[in-house]
Structures are given as structure tokens and as C-alpha cells.
Amino acid sequence: MFYRVVFALALLLCLGAGQSRASEPSQDEQNACFNDAQRICPETIPDRDRVYKCLVSNRPRLSRLCRVAVERDGGSRTTRVR
């Protein structure tokens, strides 16, 4: 449970940092990306930069909600997000 909370917060920061509130990922999008990360990119967890890069590079395999969040961001997040 602890790792799920930490990862959800990291994902929120990763996908939502520097964006307006209107473009921040919803709770449903965060949950979808969490599930996709566990399914597609388990070897990258808990490194949020690696998780995000893995999700972006596997965009066609993502669930619809997670893909929406990643595409809204444009896949532009870099390792500068800390």
C-alpha cells in the first residue's frame, strides 16, 4: 500500500509538474497509469523518470486513460522532474 501511494504521488508530479490544474491527470488517469506501469514497465519502478519514459515509449500498449494523460503531456517530460 505504501509503495502504491508513493508511486501515485511520483506519477502525479511527473505527469502534472509545470502544467495548469486543468491539465493535471485525474485520479482515474493516475490509477490507469499506475496499473499500466505495473503491467508494462515493472522493472522501472520506483524510478519515476524511467517509469515515465517507459510509458511514453510503450504508448500504443497503454490503457486509454493513461494514454490520454501521456499524450496531453506530449511525452515531453525529462529527467529534470525531481
Backbone hydrogen bonds in HBPLUS format (Angstrom, degrees):
<---DONOR---> <-ACCEPTOR-->    atom                        ^
c    i                          cat <-CA-CA->   ^        H-A-AA   ^      H-
h    n   atom  resd res      DA  || num        DHA   H-A  angle D-A-AA Bond
n    s   type  num  typ     dist DA aas  dist angle  dist       angle   num
A0005-VAL N   A0001-MET O   3.08 MM   4  6.42 157.2  2.13 154.3 159.3     1
A0006-VAL N   A0002-PHE O   2.98 MM   4  6.25 168.9  1.99 157.2 160.1     2
A0007-PHE N   A0003-TYR O   2.79 MM   4  5.85 162.1  1.82 147.5 153.2     3
A0008-ALA N   A0004-ARG O   2.90 MM   4  5.99 157.1  1.95 143.7 150.3     4
A0009-LEU N   A0005-VAL O   3.01 MM   4  6.24 158.3  2.06 149.8 155.2     5
A0010-ALA N   A0006-VAL O   2.94 MM   4  6.18 157.7  1.99 148.1 154.7     6
A0011-LEU N   A0007-PHE O   2.79 MM   4  5.98 158.4  1.84 152.3 158.4     7
A0012-LEU N   A0008-ALA O   2.92 MM   4  6.09 155.1  1.98 143.8 150.7     8
A0013-LEU N   A0009-LEU O   2.99 MM   4  6.26 160.5  2.03 148.6 153.3     9
A0014-CYS N   A0010-ALA O   2.82 MM   4  6.01 156.6  1.88 147.2 154.6    10
A0015-LEU N   A0011-LEU O   2.80 MM   4  5.92 172.2  1.81 157.4 158.7    11
A0016-GLY N   A0012-LEU O   2.75 MM   4  5.45 145.3  1.86 140.6 151.2    12
A0017-ALA N   A0013-LEU O   2.93 MM   4  5.05 138.3  2.11 131.9 134.9    13
A0019-GLN N   A0016-GLY O   3.19 MM   3  5.61 157.4  2.24 138.0 134.6    14
A0023-SER N   A0020-SER O   2.98 MM   3  5.53 145.4  2.10 112.9 122.5    15
A0024-GLU N   A0021-ARG O   3.17 MM   3  5.18 162.4  2.20 104.9 110.4    16
A0030-GLN N   A0026-SER O   2.89 MM   4  6.18 159.8  1.93 153.3 159.0    17
A0031-ASN N   A0027-GLN O   2.91 MM   4  6.13 161.4  1.94 149.8 154.7    18
A0032-ALA N   A0028-ASP O   2.90 MM   4  6.09 156.7  1.95 144.3 151.1    19
A0033-CYS N   A0029-GLU O   2.88 MM   4  6.09 161.0  1.92 151.8 156.5    20
A0034-PHE N   A0030-GLN O   2.84 MM   4  6.04 151.9  1.92 147.2 155.8    21
A0035-ASN N   A0031-ASN O   2.93 MM   4  6.18 163.8  1.96 150.5 154.2    22
A0036-ASP N   A0032-ALA O   2.84 MM   4  6.07 157.2  1.89 147.0 154.2    23
A0037-ALA N   A0033-CYS O   2.79 MM   4  5.88 157.7  1.84 146.0 152.1    24
A0038-GLN N   A0034-PHE O   3.02 MM   4  6.30 155.9  2.08 147.6 153.8    25
A0039-ARG N   A0035-ASN O   2.98 MM   4  6.17 148.8  2.08 143.4 152.4    26
A0040-ILE N   A0036-ASP O   2.67 MM   4  5.67 171.2  1.68 160.9 163.2    27
A0041-CYS N   A0037-ALA O   2.86 MM   4  4.80 139.2  2.03 119.5 132.5    28
A0044-THR N   A0041-CYS O   3.01 MM   3  5.62 162.9  2.04 122.5 127.9    29
A0045-ILE N   A0042-PRO O   3.40 MM   3  5.59 154.2  2.47 104.5 111.1    30
A0047-ASP N   A0044-THR O   2.94 MM   3  5.86 129.8  2.19 139.7 146.6    31
A0051-VAL N   A0047-ASP O   2.88 MM   4  6.14 158.5  1.92 157.1 164.4    32
A0052-TYR N   A0048-ARG O   2.93 MM   4  6.02 166.4  1.94 144.7 148.3    33
A0053-LYS N   A0049-ASP O   2.98 MM   4  6.20 165.7  2.00 149.1 153.2    34
A0054-CYS N   A0050-ARG O   2.89 MM   4  6.00 155.8  1.95 145.5 152.5    35
A0055-LEU N   A0051-VAL O   2.86 MM   4  6.15 158.5  1.91 153.9 159.8    36
A0056-VAL N   A0052-TYR O   2.90 MM   4  6.16 163.3  1.92 155.4 159.7    37
A0057-SER N   A0053-LYS O   2.91 MM   4  6.09 160.9  1.95 147.6 153.1    38
A0058-ASN N   A0054-CYS O   2.99 MM   4  6.09 125.7  2.30 139.6 153.2    39
A0058-ASN N   A0055-LEU O   3.21 MM   3  5.10 138.5  2.39  93.8 105.6    40
A0059-ARG N   A0056-VAL O   3.30 MM   3  5.11 151.8  2.38 112.1 108.7    41
A0061-ARG N   A0058-ASN O   2.82 MM   3  5.52 146.2  1.93 126.8 136.6    42
A0062-LEU N   A0059-ARG O   3.16 MM   3  5.31 159.2  2.21 109.3 115.7    43
A0067-ARG N   A0063-SER O   2.90 MM   4  6.03 164.1  1.92 159.6 164.9    44
A0068-VAL N   A0064-ARG O   3.00 MM   4  6.24 150.0  2.09 147.1 154.8    45
A0069-ALA N   A0065-LEU O   3.23 MM   4  6.57 158.8  2.28 145.9 150.0    46
A0070-VAL N   A0066-CYS O   2.94 MM   4  6.22 164.9  1.96 158.4 162.3    47
A0071-GLU N   A0067-ARG O   2.78 MM   4  5.86 163.1  1.81 152.3 157.4    48
A0072-ARG N   A0068-VAL O   2.89 MM   4  5.95 149.2  1.98 144.4 152.9    49
A0073-ASP N   A0069-ALA O   3.25 MM   4  6.44 148.3  2.36 138.2 145.7    50
A0074-GLY N   A0070-VAL O   3.00 MM   4  6.25 126.6  2.30 132.7 147.9    51
A0081-VAL N   A0078-THR O   3.27 MM   3  6.32 178.3  2.27 128.5 128.7    52
